Amino acid sequence: MTDLSYEQARAELATVVEKLESGGTTLEESLALWERGEELAVICQRWLDNARARLTADRG
């Protein structure tokens, strides 16, 4: 995994989704985009989970 910020990962994920929705890619390209999208979704979820944990820790 790369060291992307949440905003970078989310923006790239949005681009991946746009490409998949627009079509015009080969099956191989679509699979690669899907896999990258999965990686980016994991990165975003980690950022959100860490933020939630920090907020919970700050409360008490």
N, CA, C and O atoms as a MOPAC input file, in Angstrom:
PM7 MOZYME 1SCF
protein

 N      0.84200 1    -1.18500 1     0.00000 1
 C      0.00000 1     0.00000 1     0.00000 1
 C      0.88300 1     1.24200 1     0.00000 1
 O      1.99800 1     1.24700 1     0.52100 1
 N      0.36000 1     2.25200 1    -0.58200 1
 C      1.10400 1     3.50000 1    -0.62200 1
 C      0.66000 1     4.40100 1     0.52300 1
 O     -0.36200 1     4.15700 1     1.16500 1
 N      1.43500 1     5.43100 1     0.76100 1
 C      1.11400 1     6.38000 1     1.81900 1
 C      0.28900 1     7.52500 1     1.25700 1
 O      0.77800 1     8.64700 1     1.12200 1
 N     -0.94000 1     7.24200 1     0.93500 1
 C     -1.84300 1     8.26100 1     0.41500 1
 C     -2.63200 1     8.87700 1     1.55700 1
 O     -2.97600 1     8.19900 1     2.52500 1
 N     -2.91400 1    10.15600 1     1.43800 1
 C     -3.82400 1    10.77700 1     2.39200 1
 C     -5.23400 1    10.28400 1     2.06900 1
 O     -5.48500 1     9.71500 1     1.00700 1
 N     -6.13600 1    10.51500 1     3.00500 1
 C     -7.52900 1    10.13300 1     2.76500 1
 C     -8.05600 1    10.82500 1     1.51200 1
 O     -8.71200 1    10.20100 1     0.67800 1
 N     -7.76700 1    12.10900 1     1.38800 1
 C     -8.26800 1    12.88600 1     0.25600 1
 C     -7.71400 1    12.37400 1    -1.07000 1
 O     -8.43500 1    12.31100 1    -2.06600 1
 N     -6.42500 1    12.00700 1    -1.08100 1
 C     -5.82200 1    11.47800 1    -2.30300 1
 C     -6.45400 1    10.13500 1    -2.68900 1
 O     -6.78200 1     9.90100 1    -3.85200 1
 N     -6.61400 1     9.27300 1    -1.70900 1
 C     -7.19800 1     7.95600 1    -1.96900 1
 C     -8.64000 1     8.08700 1    -2.44000 1
 O     -9.05900 1     7.38800 1    -3.36300 1
 N     -9.39900 1     8.97600 1    -1.81100 1
 C    -10.79400 1     9.16900 1    -2.18800 1
 C    -10.91200 1     9.73000 1    -3.59800 1
 O    -11.77600 1     9.30700 1    -4.36500 1
 N    -10.04800 1    10.68100 1    -3.94300 1
 C    -10.07900 1    11.26800 1    -5.28500 1
 C     -9.71900 1    10.23200 1    -6.34100 1
 O    -10.35800 1    10.16200 1    -7.39000 1
 N     -8.69900 1     9.43000 1    -6.06500 1
 C     -8.32500 1     8.39200 1    -7.03300 1
 C     -9.43100 1     7.34900 1    -7.14700 1
 O     -9.71200 1     6.86200 1    -8.24200 1
 N    -10.05500 1     7.00300 1    -6.03400 1
 C    -11.16300 1     6.05000 1    -6.06100 1
 C    -12.30700 1     6.57800 1    -6.91200 1
 O    -12.91100 1     5.82800 1    -7.67900 1
 N    -12.60600 1     7.85500 1    -6.78300 1
 C    -13.66700 1     8.45300 1    -7.60300 1
 C    -13.31100 1     8.36200 1    -9.09000 1
 O    -14.18300 1     8.10600 1    -9.92000 1
 N    -12.05700 1     8.56600 1    -9.42300 1
 C    -11.60800 1     8.45400 1   -10.81300 1
 C    -11.75900 1     7.02400 1   -11.31700 1
 O    -12.20200 1     6.79700 1   -12.44200 1
 N    -11.38900 1     6.07100 1   -10.48200 1
 C    -11.51600 1     4.66000 1   -10.85300 1
 C    -12.98400 1     4.32300 1   -11.12300 1
 O    -13.30700 1     3.67400 1   -12.11800 1
 N    -13.85800 1     4.76600 1   -10.23700 1
 C    -15.28800 1     4.49500 1   -10.40300 1
 C    -15.81100 1     5.11600 1   -11.70400 1
 O    -16.57400 1     4.48200 1   -12.43300 1
 N    -15.40500 1     6.33800 1   -11.98600 1
 C    -15.82500 1     6.99600 1   -13.23400 1
 C    -15.39500 1     6.19200 1   -14.45200 1
 O    -16.17400 1     6.00600 1   -15.38700 1
 N    -14.15600 1     5.71700 1   -14.44200 1
 C    -13.65500 1     4.93400 1   -15.57000 1
 C    -14.43000 1     3.63900 1   -15.72900 1
 O    -14.75700 1     3.23900 1   -16.84700 1
 N    -14.72600 1     2.98100 1   -14.61200 1
 C    -15.47800 1     1.73900 1   -14.68300 1
 C    -16.90400 1     1.97700 1   -15.17200 1
 O    -17.43200 1     1.19400 1   -15.96100 1
 N    -17.51900 1     3.05200 1   -14.70600 1
 C    -18.88600 1     3.35400 1   -15.10900 1
 C    -18.99400 1     3.77700 1   -16.56500 1
 O    -20.00700 1     3.51700 1   -17.21300 1
 N    -17.96200 1     4.42400 1   -17.08100 1
 C    -18.02000 1     4.90900 1   -18.45800 1
 C    -17.83600 1     3.78900 1   -19.46300 1
 O    -18.22200 1     3.92400 1   -20.62400 1
 N    -17.25000 1     2.68600 1   -19.02700 1
 C    -17.04600 1     1.55100 1   -19.92800 1
 C    -15.93300 1     1.82900 1   -20.91200 1
 O    -15.12300 1     2.73400 1   -20.71200 1
 N    -15.89700 1     1.05100 1   -21.97200 1
 C    -14.89400 1     1.24800 1   -22.99500 1
 C    -13.53600 1     0.68000 1   -22.64400 1
 O    -12.56000 1     0.92800 1   -23.35200 1
 N    -13.45700 1    -0.08300 1   -21.55500 1
 C    -12.19200 1    -0.70000 1   -21.18900 1
 C    -12.28300 1    -2.19500 1   -21.45500 1
 O    -13.36800 1    -2.77400 1   -21.48800 1
 N    -11.13700 1    -2.79400 1   -21.64100 1
 C    -11.11100 1    -4.24000 1   -21.82200 1
 C    -11.39600 1    -4.91400 1   -20.48800 1
 O    -11.38500 1    -4.27400 1   -19.43700 1
 N    -11.64700 1    -6.19100 1   -20.55000 1
 C    -11.88700 1    -6.94700 1   -19.32400 1
 C    -10.67000 1    -6.86400 1   -18.40400 1
 O    -10.80800 1    -6.68800 1   -17.19400 1
 N     -9.49600 1    -6.99100 1   -18.98000 1
 C     -8.25600 1    -6.92700 1   -18.19500 1
 C     -8.10100 1    -5.55800 1   -17.53400 1
 O     -7.73800 1    -5.47600 1   -16.36100 1
 N     -8.37100 1    -4.49200 1   -18.27200 1
 C     -8.28400 1    -3.13900 1   -17.71100 1
 C     -9.32300 1    -2.94600 1   -16.61000 1
 O     -9.04000 1    -2.34600 1   -15.57300 1
 N    -10.51700 1    -3.45700 1   -16.84600 1
 C    -11.57700 1    -3.34600 1   -15.84400 1
 C    -11.20800 1    -4.06700 1   -14.56100 1
 O    -11.44200 1    -3.55700 1   -13.46500 1
 N    -10.63100 1    -5.25500 1   -14.69500 1
 C    -10.21000 1    -6.00200 1   -13.51100 1
 C     -9.12000 1    -5.25300 1   -12.74500 1
 O     -9.14700 1    -5.20200 1   -11.51500 1
 N     -8.16900 1    -4.67600 1   -13.46700 1
 C     -7.10400 1    -3.90600 1   -12.82100 1
 C     -7.68200 1    -2.68600 1   -12.10500 1
 O     -7.27000 1    -2.36600 1   -10.99000 1
 N     -8.63100 1    -2.01000 1   -12.74200 1
 C     -9.27400 1    -0.86400 1   -12.10100 1
 C    -10.03100 1    -1.30000 1   -10.85700 1
 O     -9.96200 1    -0.64100 1    -9.82000 1
 N    -10.75200 1    -2.40800 1   -10.96200 1
 C    -11.51100 1    -2.92600 1    -9.82000 1
 C    -10.57700 1    -3.22400 1    -8.65200 1
 O    -10.86000 1    -2.85600 1    -7.51200 1
 N     -9.45800 1    -3.89600 1    -8.94400 1
 C     -8.50700 1    -4.22500 1    -7.89200 1
 C     -7.92100 1    -2.96900 1    -7.25300 1
 O     -7.75700 1    -2.91100 1    -6.03500 1
 N     -7.60800 1    -1.97600 1    -8.06100 1
 C     -7.09300 1    -0.71800 1    -7.51200 1
 C     -8.16800 1    -0.04300 1    -6.66300 1
 O     -7.87100 1     0.51300 1    -5.60500 1
 N     -9.39400 1    -0.09100 1    -7.12100 1
 C    -10.49300 1     0.47300 1    -6.34700 1
 C    -10.63900 1    -0.19400 1    -4.98700 1
 O    -10.89100 1     0.47400 1    -3.98400 1
 N    -10.48000 1    -1.50900 1    -4.95600 1
 C    -10.54100 1    -2.23600 1    -3.68800 1
 C     -9.42200 1    -1.77800 1    -2.74800 1
 O     -9.65200 1    -1.57200 1    -1.55600 1
 N     -8.20900 1    -1.62000 1    -3.29300 1
 C     -7.08700 1    -1.14500 1    -2.48200 1
 C     -7.36200 1     0.24800 1    -1.92700 1
 O     -7.10100 1     0.52300 1    -0.75600 1
 N     -7.88500 1     1.11200 1    -2.77000 1
 C     -8.17000 1     2.47800 1    -2.34700 1
 C     -9.27900 1     2.51500 1    -1.30600 1
 O     -9.23000 1     3.32200 1    -0.37700 1
 N    -10.27200 1     1.65600 1    -1.45100 1
 C    -11.35400 1     1.59200 1    -0.46800 1
 C    -10.80900 1     1.16800 1     0.89800 1
 O    -11.24400 1     1.68100 1     1.92900 1
 N     -9.86400 1     0.23900 1     0.90300 1
 C     -9.23700 1    -0.19700 1     2.16100 1
 C     -8.47300 1     0.96300 1     2.78900 1
 O     -8.55700 1     1.17400 1     3.99900 1
 N     -7.74300 1     1.70500 1     1.99600 1
 C     -6.99400 1     2.86000 1     2.50800 1
 C     -7.95500 1     3.87700 1     3.12900 1
 O     -7.71800 1     4.36600 1     4.23300 1
 N     -9.02900 1     4.18900 1     2.42100 1
 C    -10.01400 1     5.14600 1     2.94800 1
 C    -10.62400 1     4.63200 1     4.24400 1
 O    -10.77600 1     5.39100 1     5.20200 1
 N    -10.97300 1     3.35500 1     4.28200 1
 C    -11.58700 1     2.79600 1     5.48100 1
 C    -10.63100 1     2.83300 1     6.66400 1
 O    -11.05300 1     3.08700 1     7.79200 1
 N     -9.35200 1     2.58300 1     6.42100 1
 C     -8.36200 1     2.66800 1     7.50300 1
 C     -8.28800 1     4.07500 1     8.07200 1
 O     -8.24600 1     4.26400 1     9.28800 1
 N     -8.27300 1     5.06900 1     7.17500 1
 C     -8.24800 1     6.46400 1     7.63600 1
 C     -9.47700 1     6.75000 1     8.50300 1
 O     -9.36300 1     7.35700 1     9.56800 1
 N    -10.64400 1     6.31400 1     8.04400 1
 C    -11.87200 1     6.56900 1     8.80000 1
 C    -11.88200 1     5.82500 1    10.13100 1
 O    -12.29900 1     6.37500 1    11.15000 1
 N    -11.42400 1     4.57700 1    10.12000 1
 C    -11.35500 1     3.80600 1    11.36700 1
 C    -10.40400 1     4.45700 1    12.36400 1
 O    -10.70700 1     4.53400 1    13.55500 1
 N     -9.25100 1     4.92600 1    11.87900 1
 C     -8.29100 1     5.59100 1    12.76900 1
 C     -8.85900 1     6.89200 1    13.32600 1
 O     -8.66300 1     7.20600 1    14.50000 1
 N     -9.55200 1     7.63900 1    12.49400 1
 C    -10.16200 1     8.88500 1    12.96100 1
 C    -11.22100 1     8.58900 1    14.02000 1
 O    -11.31000 1     9.29200 1    15.02700 1
 N    -12.01900 1     7.55000 1    13.79300 1
 C    -13.04900 1     7.17800 1    14.75800 1
 C    -12.41100 1     6.75400 1    16.07800 1
 O    -12.89400 1     7.11900 1    17.15000 1
 N    -11.33300 1     5.98800 1    16.00100 1
 C    -10.64200 1     5.54300 1    17.21900 1
 C    -10.08000 1     6.72900 1    17.99000 1
 O    -10.14900 1     6.76500 1    19.21800 1
 N     -9.52600 1     7.69500 1    17.27200 1
 C     -8.98500 1     8.88400 1    17.94100 1
 C    -10.10000 1     9.67600 1    18.62700 1
 O     -9.93300 1    10.15700 1    19.74800 1
 N    -11.23000 1     9.80400 1    17.94700 1
 C    -12.34700 1    10.53300 1    18.55200 1
 C    -12.86600 1     9.80200 1    19.79500 1
 O    -13.18500 1    10.43000 1    20.80400 1
 N    -12.94400 1     8.50800 1    19.71200 1
 C    -13.40100 1     7.72200 1    20.85100 1
 C    -12.42600 1     7.81400 1    22.00800 1
 O    -12.84200 1     7.92800 1    23.16100 1
 N    -11.13100 1     7.76600 1    21.71600 1
 C    -10.10600 1     7.86300 1    22.75600 1
 C    -10.13400 1     9.22200 1    23.42600 1
 O     -9.92200 1     9.32900 1    24.63400 1
 N    -10.39900 1    10.27300 1    22.63800 1
 C    -10.43900 1    11.62100 1    23.18500 1
 C    -11.60700 1    11.82300 1    24.14800 1
 O    -11.55900 1    12.68300 1    25.02700 1
 N    -12.64600 1    11.02800 1    23.97200 1
 C    -13.82900 1    11.17000 1    24.83300 1
 C    -13.63800 1    10.54100 1    26.18800 1
 O    -14.32600 1    10.87700 1    27.15200 1
 N    -12.70100 1     9.62700 1    26.25100 1
 C    -12.64200 1     9.11900 1    27.55500 1
 C    -11.92400 1     7.96600 1    27.97100 1
 O    -11.94900 1     7.61600 1    29.15100 1

